[in-house]
């Protein structure tokens, strides 16, 4: 393996999937300020993700709507408003 080609901040990081609650310990260079303990009792940097292989429909085979910012409700409200405007015209 070549020397001095890897970044200095490469280390193990805990990725916590907010949708499913699953946690993964993976090597990464992501910047994070939080830390948490892994199953082995060692403390690692922690980052939160919205979607991972544990919650993505492609990997799970289950279709579900993950709307963390209210986008679906906003879209439905816009479509409803647009439908009433076209009926009035």
N, C-alpha and C positions, 0 to 999 in steps of 0.2 A: 504494500500500500504506500502511496506517495505521502511524504511528510509535508506538513504545513499547508495543506489544501483545505482543511476543514475549519469552519469558523470557531473562534475562541469561546463563544457563548453557547455551543452545542452541549445540551445536557438532557437528562430525563425530566419530563414534564407530565403532570397528571392532567388529562383532558376530561372534564365533567360534562356529560350530555344533559342539558337542562330538560329536554323532552322526556327522556327515558330514565334518567338517574344513573345510567351506566358510567363507569369511569375506566379510562385507559391510561396506561403508563407507557409513553412513547418518547423517543428522542426527538428534540426540537430546538429551534433557536428563537421561538416566540418570546416576546417580552411580556412579563407578567409581574405583578407586585404581590399577589396572594400566594400562600403556601398551605399545604395540607399534608397529613400523614397518609402514607400508602399502607397496604396490608402488612408489609414487612417492618413497619414501625419507623421507617426513615421518612423525613420530611422533604417534600419535593415542591417545586413551583406548581401552581394550579392555574388553569385557565378554563373558562366556561364556553361551551359551544352550543348552538341551537340544534344542529343536526349532525348526526354521526351514523356509522353503519348500524348502530343499535336502534336508531329511530327512523332512518330513511326508508320510505316505502319500497324502493328497489331491492333493498337487502332483506327487509322484514316480510315482504309479500302482502302487507296489510296497508290499505289506503286509509289515510287519516289526514285531516286538515290541521296544520300547525300554524296557527295565526297568533303571533305574539304581540302584534302591534295594532290589531283591530282592522286590518286591511280588508278582510272579507266583508265585514259589516259596512265599511265605508263604500265598498264597491256596490253592494246590494242597495244601499241608500241612493247612490248616484243613478243606478239603473232604474230604480223605482221612480225617482224624480224625472228622469229622462222619459220614461214611459207615460207619465201624466202630462208632460208638456206636448208630446206628439199627439195624444188623444184630443187635447184642447184645440189644436190647430186645424 
